[in-house]
Protein backbone atom coordinates (compact mmCIF):
# COMPACT_ATOMS: atom_id res chain seq x y z
CA UNK A 1 0.00 0.00 0.00
CA UNK A 2 1.37 3.38 -0.94
CA UNK A 3 1.88 6.07 1.67
CA UNK A 4 -0.58 8.93 1.51
CA UNK A 5 1.76 11.41 3.08
CA UNK A 6 5.41 11.72 2.10
CA UNK A 7 6.09 14.74 4.31
CA UNK A 8 8.63 14.13 7.07
CA UNK A 9 6.86 13.74 10.35
CA UNK A 10 7.91 12.97 13.90
CA UNK A 11 7.50 9.36 14.94
CA UNK A 12 7.45 7.52 18.23
CA UNK A 13 10.90 6.41 19.31
CA UNK A 14 9.73 2.88 20.08
CA UNK A 15 6.63 0.74 20.42
CA UNK A 16 6.74 0.90 24.20
CA UNK A 17 6.82 4.71 24.12
CA UNK A 18 3.76 4.76 21.88
CA UNK A 19 1.93 2.42 24.25
CA UNK A 20 2.93 4.52 27.29
CA UNK A 21 1.89 7.76 25.56
CA UNK A 22 -1.44 6.39 24.31
CA UNK A 23 -2.10 4.69 27.65
CA UNK A 24 -1.27 7.99 29.32
CA UNK A 25 -3.92 9.60 27.17
CA UNK A 26 -6.47 6.96 28.14
CA UNK A 27 -5.47 6.92 31.82
CA UNK A 28 -6.71 10.17 33.30
CA UNK A 29 -9.45 11.71 35.39
CA UNK A 30 -11.80 9.19 33.80
CA UNK A 31 -10.04 6.33 35.64
CA UNK A 32 -9.15 7.86 39.01
CA UNK A 33 -12.04 10.28 39.49
CA UNK A 34 -14.93 9.46 37.15
CA UNK A 35 -14.91 5.63 37.09
CA UNK A 36 -15.08 5.14 40.89
CA UNK A 37 -17.92 7.58 41.38
CA UNK A 38 -19.89 6.04 38.50
CA UNK A 39 -19.40 2.62 40.09
CA UNK A 40 -20.62 4.07 43.39
CA UNK A 41 -23.67 5.70 41.81
CA UNK A 42 -24.63 2.65 39.72
CA UNK A 43 -24.67 -0.18 42.22
CA UNK A 44 -21.05 -1.32 42.33
CA UNK A 45 -19.89 -4.59 40.75
CA UNK A 46 -22.79 -4.92 38.28
CA UNK A 47 -21.73 -1.65 36.66
CA UNK A 48 -18.14 -2.90 36.47
CA UNK A 49 -19.29 -6.00 34.53
CA UNK A 50 -21.24 -3.88 32.01
CA UNK A 51 -18.34 -1.46 31.67
CA UNK A 52 -15.85 -4.27 30.96
CA UNK A 53 -18.13 -5.70 28.26
CA UNK A 54 -18.50 -2.29 26.62
CA UNK A 55 -14.74 -1.64 26.69
CA UNK A 56 -13.91 -4.81 24.76
CA UNK A 57 -16.93 -5.01 22.43
CA UNK A 58 -17.16 -1.33 21.49
CA UNK A 59 -14.11 0.51 22.80
CA UNK A 60 -11.40 -1.75 21.38
CA UNK A 61 -12.79 -1.94 17.80
CA UNK A 62 -13.18 1.84 17.64
CA UNK A 63 -9.68 2.37 19.01
CA UNK A 64 -7.98 0.13 16.42
CA UNK A 65 -10.04 1.79 13.66
CA UNK A 66 -8.97 5.27 14.73
CA UNK A 67 -5.32 4.18 14.94
CA UNK A 68 -5.61 2.67 11.45
CA UNK A 69 -6.83 5.96 10.00
CA UNK A 70 -3.89 7.80 11.54
CA UNK A 71 -1.24 5.25 10.66
CA UNK A 72 -2.39 4.91 7.05
CA UNK A 73 -2.34 8.63 6.36
CA UNK A 74 0.24 10.03 8.83
CA UNK A 75 -2.10 12.98 9.23
CA UNK A 76 -4.18 14.80 11.80
CA UNK A 77 -7.92 13.94 12.01
CA UNK A 78 -9.05 16.40 9.32
CA UNK A 79 -6.17 15.46 7.04
CA UNK A 80 -6.82 11.75 7.55
CA UNK A 81 -10.47 11.95 6.44
CA UNK A 82 -9.51 14.20 3.51
CA UNK A 83 -6.83 11.75 2.37
CA UNK A 84 -9.03 8.67 2.67
CA UNK A 85 -12.21 10.23 1.25
CA UNK A 86 -11.09 13.13 -0.97
CA UNK A 87 -13.63 15.64 -2.24
CA UNK A 88 -16.28 14.48 0.22
CA UNK A 89 -17.71 16.07 3.39
CA UNK A 90 -16.17 13.39 5.60
CA UNK A 91 -13.43 15.81 6.66
CA UNK A 92 -16.12 17.44 8.81
CA UNK A 93 -15.90 14.43 11.14
CA UNK A 94 -12.24 15.30 11.68
CA UNK A 95 -13.25 18.90 12.33
CA UNK A 96 -15.83 17.72 14.86
CA UNK A 97 -13.33 15.69 16.87
CA UNK A 98 -10.90 18.62 16.91
CA UNK A 99 -13.69 20.86 18.23
CA UNK A 100 -14.45 18.17 20.84
CA UNK A 101 -10.79 18.13 21.93
CA UNK A 102 -10.77 21.92 22.21
CA UNK A 103 -13.88 21.93 24.38
CA UNK A 104 -12.68 19.03 26.53
CA UNK A 105 -9.28 20.59 27.23
CA UNK A 106 -10.83 23.95 28.12
CA UNK A 107 -12.56 22.49 31.18
CA UNK A 108 -10.30 19.46 31.70
CA UNK A 109 -7.45 21.78 32.70
CA UNK A 110 -9.82 23.37 35.22
CA UNK A 111 -10.48 19.99 36.91
CA UNK A 112 -6.76 19.16 36.68
CA UNK A 113 -6.22 22.42 38.56
CA UNK A 114 -8.56 21.13 41.27
CA UNK A 115 -6.31 18.08 41.66
CA UNK A 116 -3.18 20.26 41.85
CA UNK A 117 -4.80 22.57 44.40
CA UNK A 118 -5.89 19.64 46.55
CA UNK A 119 -2.41 18.15 46.38
CA UNK A 120 -1.05 21.39 47.83
CA UNK A 121 -3.86 21.58 50.42
CA UNK A 122 -3.16 18.01 51.56
CA UNK A 123 0.62 18.48 51.76
CA UNK A 124 0.25 21.71 53.76
CA UNK A 125 -2.30 20.23 56.18
CA UNK A 126 -5.25 22.37 55.10
CA UNK A 127 -7.53 19.30 54.92
CA UNK A 128 -6.99 17.94 58.41
CA UNK A 129 -9.53 16.20 60.66
CA UNK A 130 -12.38 18.49 61.64
CA UNK A 131 -12.46 20.34 58.32
CA UNK A 132 -15.86 20.92 56.73
CA UNK A 133 -14.83 19.18 53.50
CA UNK A 134 -17.96 20.10 51.57
CA UNK A 135 -17.56 23.79 52.37
CA UNK A 136 -13.83 23.62 51.58
CA UNK A 137 -14.51 22.27 48.11
CA UNK A 138 -17.37 24.67 47.41
CA UNK A 139 -15.29 27.60 48.61
CA UNK A 140 -12.45 26.60 46.30
CA UNK A 141 -14.44 26.05 43.08
CA UNK A 142 -16.53 29.18 43.69
CA UNK A 143 -13.45 31.36 44.17
CA UNK A 144 -12.58 34.16 41.77
CA UNK A 145 -8.79 33.75 41.76
CA UNK A 146 -7.46 30.31 42.70
CA UNK A 147 -9.35 28.33 39.99
CA UNK A 148 -7.95 30.76 37.40
CA UNK A 149 -4.43 30.58 38.82
CA UNK A 150 -4.37 26.78 38.74
CA UNK A 151 -6.02 26.73 35.31
CA UNK A 152 -3.18 29.00 34.12
CA UNK A 153 -0.45 26.81 35.64
CA UNK A 154 -1.85 23.60 34.15
CA UNK A 155 -2.40 25.12 30.71
CA UNK A 156 1.11 26.64 30.69
CA UNK A 157 2.61 23.25 31.64
CA UNK A 158 0.67 21.54 28.85
CA UNK A 159 1.81 24.15 26.31
CA UNK A 160 5.43 23.70 27.40
CA UNK A 161 5.34 19.91 27.00
CA UNK A 162 3.64 19.94 23.58
CA UNK A 163 5.91 22.73 22.32
CA UNK A 164 8.90 20.41 22.79
CA UNK A 165 7.51 17.87 20.31
CA UNK A 166 6.53 14.21 20.20
CA UNK A 167 9.87 12.74 21.29
CA UNK A 168 11.35 15.52 23.44
CA UNK A 169 8.02 16.58 24.91
CA UNK A 170 5.38 13.85 25.07
CA UNK A 171 7.73 10.84 25.25
CA UNK A 172 10.01 12.31 27.92
CA UNK A 173 7.02 13.32 30.02
CA UNK A 174 5.19 9.98 29.93
CA UNK A 175 8.44 8.08 30.39
CA UNK A 176 8.67 9.70 33.82
CA UNK A 177 5.00 10.07 34.72
CA UNK A 178 3.57 6.66 33.80
CA UNK A 179 5.88 4.47 35.94
CA UNK A 180 5.44 6.92 38.83
CA UNK A 181 1.67 6.73 38.40
CA UNK A 182 1.68 2.93 38.68
CA UNK A 183 4.02 2.96 41.70
CA UNK A 184 1.75 5.39 43.58
CA UNK A 185 -1.38 3.50 42.59
CA UNK A 186 -0.05 0.12 43.74
CA UNK A 187 1.12 1.65 47.02
CA UNK A 188 -2.35 3.07 47.66
CA UNK A 189 -3.97 -0.29 46.86
CA UNK A 190 -1.82 -2.06 49.46
CA UNK A 191 -2.68 0.58 52.06
CA UNK A 192 -6.41 0.41 51.32
CA UNK A 193 -6.47 -3.39 51.55
CA UNK A 194 -5.10 -3.22 55.11
CA UNK A 195 -8.04 -1.17 56.43
CA UNK A 196 -10.56 -2.52 58.93
CA UNK A 197 -13.69 -3.01 56.81
CA UNK A 198 -12.00 -3.97 53.58
CA UNK A 199 -14.38 -6.91 53.07
CA UNK A 200 -17.44 -4.63 52.87
CA UNK A 201 -15.80 -2.46 50.24
CA UNK A 202 -14.69 -5.47 48.22
CA UNK A 203 -18.13 -7.05 48.38
CA UNK A 204 -19.69 -3.87 47.00
CA UNK A 205 -17.03 -3.70 44.28
CA UNK A 206 -16.73 -7.37 43.31
CA UNK A 207 -20.12 -9.04 43.96
CA UNK A 208 -22.54 -8.08 41.16
CA UNK A 209 -26.18 -7.37 41.95
CA UNK A 210 -27.76 -6.83 38.55
CA UNK A 211 -31.08 -5.77 40.09
CA UNK A 212 -29.40 -2.46 40.89
CA UNK A 213 -28.68 -1.76 37.21
CA UNK A 214 -30.80 0.76 35.32
CA UNK A 215 -30.83 1.95 31.73
CA UNK A 216 -28.87 4.97 32.92
CA UNK A 217 -26.19 2.59 34.22
CA UNK A 218 -25.70 1.22 30.69
CA UNK A 219 -25.62 4.75 29.28
CA UNK A 220 -23.01 5.70 31.86
CA UNK A 221 -20.87 2.63 31.03
CA UNK A 222 -20.80 3.41 27.31
CA UNK A 223 -20.13 7.09 27.91
CA UNK A 224 -17.33 6.25 30.32
CA UNK A 225 -15.70 3.94 27.76
CA UNK A 226 -15.45 6.81 25.22
CA UNK A 227 -14.17 9.25 27.84
CA UNK A 228 -11.56 6.96 29.36
CA UNK A 229 -10.20 5.55 26.06
CA UNK A 230 -10.01 9.01 24.43
CA UNK A 231 -12.37 7.91 21.65
CA UNK A 232 -14.23 10.31 19.40
CA UNK A 233 -11.80 13.13 20.14
CA UNK A 234 -9.09 12.41 17.56
CA UNK A 235 -6.36 11.37 20.00
CA UNK A 236 -5.88 7.86 18.65
CA UNK A 237 -5.96 9.11 15.05
CA UNK A 238 -3.28 11.67 15.89
CA UNK A 239 -1.12 9.34 17.97
CA UNK A 240 -1.55 6.63 15.31
CA UNK A 241 -0.21 9.05 12.71
CA UNK A 242 3.18 9.02 14.47
CA UNK A 243 3.50 5.22 14.29
CA UNK A 244 6.43 3.76 12.39
CA UNK A 245 6.04 1.00 9.85
CA UNK A 246 6.27 -2.37 11.54
CA UNK A 247 4.46 -1.28 14.68
CA UNK A 248 1.38 -3.45 15.11
CA UNK A 249 -1.90 -1.64 15.77
CA UNK A 250 -3.94 -4.48 17.25
CA UNK A 251 -1.32 -5.48 19.82
CA UNK A 252 -0.66 -1.88 20.80
CA UNK A 253 -4.37 -1.18 21.21
CA UNK A 254 -4.77 -4.31 23.33
CA UNK A 255 -2.00 -3.13 25.66
CA UNK A 256 -3.52 0.35 25.90
CA UNK A 257 -7.02 -0.96 26.67
CA UNK A 258 -5.57 -3.42 29.20
CA UNK A 259 -3.48 -0.78 31.01
CA UNK A 260 -6.38 1.67 31.06
CA UNK A 261 -8.77 -0.95 32.44
CA UNK A 262 -6.26 -2.14 35.05
CA UNK A 263 -5.79 1.42 36.35
CA UNK A 264 -9.56 1.98 36.59
CA UNK A 265 -10.03 -1.30 38.44
CA UNK A 266 -7.12 -0.60 40.79
CA UNK A 267 -8.58 2.84 41.54
CA UNK A 268 -11.69 1.03 42.76
CA UNK A 269 -9.55 -1.14 45.04
CA UNK A 270 -8.07 2.06 46.50
CA UNK A 271 -11.33 3.90 47.03
CA UNK A 272 -14.09 1.49 48.06
CA UNK A 273 -12.33 -0.32 50.93
CA UNK A 274 -11.32 3.10 52.29
CA UNK A 275 -14.79 4.60 51.93
CA UNK A 276 -16.52 1.65 53.61
CA UNK A 277 -13.89 1.39 56.36
CA UNK A 278 -14.67 4.90 57.56
CA UNK A 279 -18.43 4.80 57.04
CA UNK A 280 -18.79 7.11 54.07
CA UNK A 281 -21.24 6.88 51.17
CA UNK A 282 -19.76 5.35 47.97
CA UNK A 283 -22.50 7.03 45.90
CA UNK A 284 -21.11 10.51 46.51
CA UNK A 285 -21.03 11.41 42.83
CA UNK A 286 -18.44 13.85 41.50
CA UNK A 287 -17.62 14.91 45.05
CA UNK A 288 -16.16 11.47 45.87
CA UNK A 289 -12.57 12.54 45.10
CA UNK A 290 -12.73 16.08 46.45
CA UNK A 291 -15.12 15.80 49.42
CA UNK A 292 -15.46 12.19 50.57
CA UNK A 293 -11.87 11.01 50.08
CA UNK A 294 -10.24 13.99 51.87
CA UNK A 295 -12.54 13.16 54.80
CA UNK A 296 -11.42 9.52 54.59
CA UNK A 297 -7.74 10.46 54.55
CA UNK A 298 -8.28 12.76 57.54
CA UNK A 299 -9.51 9.75 59.55
CA UNK A 300 -6.74 7.43 58.36
CA UNK A 301 -3.39 6.90 60.05
CA UNK A 302 -0.72 8.73 58.03
CA UNK A 303 -3.66 10.19 56.10
CA UNK A 304 -1.80 13.31 54.96
CA UNK A 305 0.85 11.13 53.34
CA UNK A 306 -1.60 8.84 51.58
CA UNK A 307 -3.85 11.76 50.65
CA UNK A 308 -0.87 13.48 49.04
CA UNK A 309 -0.11 10.31 47.10
CA UNK A 310 -3.71 10.10 45.90
CA UNK A 311 -3.91 13.68 44.66
CA UNK A 312 -0.44 13.34 43.15
CA UNK A 313 -1.77 10.28 41.29
CA UNK A 314 -4.84 12.21 40.17
CA UNK A 315 -2.67 15.09 38.93
CA UNK A 316 -0.28 12.80 37.02
CA UNK A 317 -3.16 10.97 35.34
CA UNK A 318 -4.88 14.21 34.39
CA UNK A 319 -1.73 15.77 32.92
CA UNK A 320 -0.92 12.78 30.69
CA UNK A 321 -4.43 13.01 29.25
CA UNK A 322 -4.34 16.79 28.87
CA UNK A 323 -1.19 16.71 26.75
CA UNK A 324 -2.68 14.09 24.41
CA UNK A 325 -5.89 16.06 23.87
CA UNK A 326 -3.89 19.23 23.25
CA UNK A 327 -1.70 17.39 20.73
CA UNK A 328 -4.78 16.71 18.57
CA UNK A 329 -5.44 20.42 18.08
CA UNK A 330 -1.78 21.41 17.73
CA UNK A 331 -1.08 18.66 15.17
CA UNK A 332 -3.96 19.94 13.04
CA UNK A 333 -2.71 23.54 13.24
CA UNK A 334 0.87 22.53 12.41
CA UNK A 335 -0.19 20.34 9.46
CA UNK A 336 -2.86 22.55 7.93
CA UNK A 337 -1.41 26.01 8.59
CA UNK A 338 2.30 25.12 8.35
CA UNK A 339 3.16 26.92 11.60
CA UNK A 340 5.97 25.91 13.90
CA UNK A 341 5.05 23.63 16.77
CA UNK A 342 6.04 26.24 19.36
CA UNK A 343 3.95 29.00 17.77
CA UNK A 344 1.01 26.65 17.23
CA UNK A 345 1.16 25.48 20.85
CA UNK A 346 1.23 29.00 22.25
CA UNK A 347 -1.52 30.38 19.98
CA UNK A 348 -3.89 27.42 20.36
CA UNK A 349 -3.10 27.02 24.04
CA UNK A 350 -3.88 30.67 24.72
CA UNK A 351 -7.22 30.42 22.94
CA UNK A 352 -8.15 27.25 24.86
CA UNK A 353 -7.07 28.90 28.11
CA UNK A 354 -9.42 31.83 27.41
CA UNK A 355 -12.24 29.43 26.55
CA UNK A 356 -11.65 27.69 29.88
CA UNK A 357 -12.00 30.83 32.00
CA UNK A 358 -15.85 30.72 32.09
CA UNK A 359 -15.64 27.06 33.20
CA UNK A 360 -13.21 28.01 35.97
CA UNK A 361 -15.62 30.72 37.18
CA UNK A 362 -18.89 28.88 36.51
CA UNK A 363 -19.37 27.95 40.18
CA UNK A 364 -18.49 31.44 41.34
CA UNK A 365 -19.00 34.83 39.72
CA UNK A 366 -20.58 33.24 36.64
CA UNK A 367 -22.84 30.84 38.56
CA UNK A 368 -25.95 32.72 37.44
CA UNK A 369 -25.01 32.39 33.76
CA UNK A 370 -26.97 29.41 32.44
CA UNK A 371 -27.22 27.66 29.08
CA UNK A 372 -30.15 25.23 28.84
CA UNK A 373 -30.36 25.38 32.62
CA UNK A 374 -26.68 24.43 33.10
CA UNK A 375 -23.73 26.53 34.22
CA UNK A 376 -20.95 26.97 31.67
CA UNK A 377 -18.80 24.11 33.02
CA UNK A 378 -21.71 21.65 33.06
CA UNK A 379 -22.83 22.77 29.60
CA UNK A 380 -19.39 22.18 28.09
CA UNK A 381 -19.22 18.79 29.80
CA UNK A 382 -22.69 17.93 28.47
CA UNK A 383 -21.89 18.99 24.88
CA UNK A 384 -18.70 16.92 24.67
CA UNK A 385 -19.99 13.90 26.58
CA UNK A 386 -23.51 13.61 25.19
CA UNK A 387 -23.08 14.99 21.68
CA UNK A 388 -19.58 15.45 20.26
CA UNK A 389 -17.79 12.33 21.58
CA UNK A 390 -20.53 9.80 20.80
CA UNK A 391 -21.32 11.45 17.46
CA UNK A 392 -17.64 11.55 16.48
CA UNK A 393 -17.16 7.91 17.50
CA UNK A 394 -20.33 6.80 15.69
CA UNK A 395 -19.41 8.58 12.45
CA UNK A 396 -15.88 7.19 12.63
CA UNK A 397 -17.24 3.64 12.88
CA UNK A 398 -19.59 4.27 9.95
CA UNK A 399 -16.69 5.64 7.91
CA UNK A 400 -14.47 2.68 8.80
CA UNK A 401 -17.18 0.11 8.20
CA UNK A 402 -18.90 1.43 5.08
CA UNK A 403 -16.79 4.12 3.38
CA UNK A 404 -13.24 2.84 3.82
CA UNK A 405 -14.74 -0.66 4.27
CA UNK A 406 -14.20 -2.96 7.24
CA UNK A 407 -12.01 -5.33 5.20
CA UNK A 408 -9.71 -2.46 4.21
CA UNK A 409 -9.44 -1.33 7.82
CA UNK A 410 -8.55 -4.88 8.87
CA UNK A 411 -5.90 -4.95 6.16
CA UNK A 412 -4.31 -1.79 7.56
CA UNK A 413 -4.55 -3.10 11.12
CA UNK A 414 -3.03 -6.48 10.29
CA UNK A 415 -0.35 -5.39 7.82
CA UNK A 416 2.37 -5.42 10.49
CA UNK A 417 0.85 -8.16 12.63
CA UNK A 418 2.62 -11.46 13.17
CA UNK A 419 -0.77 -13.11 13.22
CA UNK A 420 -4.22 -11.89 12.24
CA UNK A 421 -6.22 -11.23 15.40
CA UNK A 422 -9.27 -9.50 13.94
CA UNK A 423 -11.59 -11.82 12.07
CA UNK A 424 -15.21 -11.68 10.98
CA UNK A 425 -16.29 -10.50 14.42
CA UNK A 426 -14.58 -7.17 13.70
CA UNK A 427 -16.87 -6.58 10.71
CA UNK A 428 -19.94 -7.19 12.87
CA UNK A 429 -18.68 -4.99 15.70
CA UNK A 430 -17.56 -2.03 13.60
CA UNK A 431 -20.45 -2.10 11.10
CA UNK A 432 -23.37 -2.95 13.34
CA UNK A 433 -22.80 -3.32 17.09
CA UNK A 434 -20.71 -0.19 17.68
CA UNK A 435 -22.61 2.41 15.61
CA UNK A 436 -26.07 1.16 16.64
CA UNK A 437 -25.10 1.01 20.31
CA UNK A 438 -23.59 4.50 20.21
CA UNK A 439 -26.66 5.91 18.47
CA UNK A 440 -29.02 4.39 21.04
CA UNK A 441 -26.92 5.62 23.92
CA UNK A 442 -26.63 9.13 22.48
CA UNK A 443 -30.37 9.47 21.81
CA UNK A 444 -31.40 7.99 25.16
CA UNK A 445 -28.92 10.23 26.95
CA UNK A 446 -30.38 13.33 25.30
CA UNK A 447 -33.93 12.19 26.06
CA UNK A 448 -33.01 11.56 29.68
CA UNK A 449 -31.35 14.97 29.98
CA UNK A 450 -34.17 17.04 28.54
CA UNK A 451 -37.09 15.04 29.94
CA UNK A 452 -36.25 16.03 33.50
Buried (B, 14 or more C-beta within 10 A) or exposed (E): EEEBBEEEBBBBBEBEBBBBBBBBBBBBBBBBBBBBBBBBBBBBBBBBBBBBBBBBBBBBBBBBBBBBBBBBBBBBBBBBBBBBBEEEEBBEBBBBBBBBBBBBBBBBBBBBBBBBBBBEBBBEEEBBEEBEBEEBBBEBBBBEEBBBBBBBBBBBBBBBBBBBBBBEBBBBBBBEBBEEBBEBBEBBBEBBBEBEBBEBBBBBBBEBEEEEBEEEBBBBBBBBBBBBBBBBBBBBBBBBBBBEEEBBBBBBBBBBBBBBBBBBBBBBBBBBBBBBBBEBEBBBEBBBBBBBBBBBBBEBEEBBBBBBBBBBBBBBBBBBBBBBBBBBBBBBBBBBEEBEBBBBBBBBBEEBBEBBBBBBBBBBEBBEEEEEEBBBBBBBBBBBBBBBBBBBBBBBBBBBBEBBBBEBBBBBBBBBBEEEBBEEEBBBBBBEBBBEBBBBBBEBBBEEEEEE
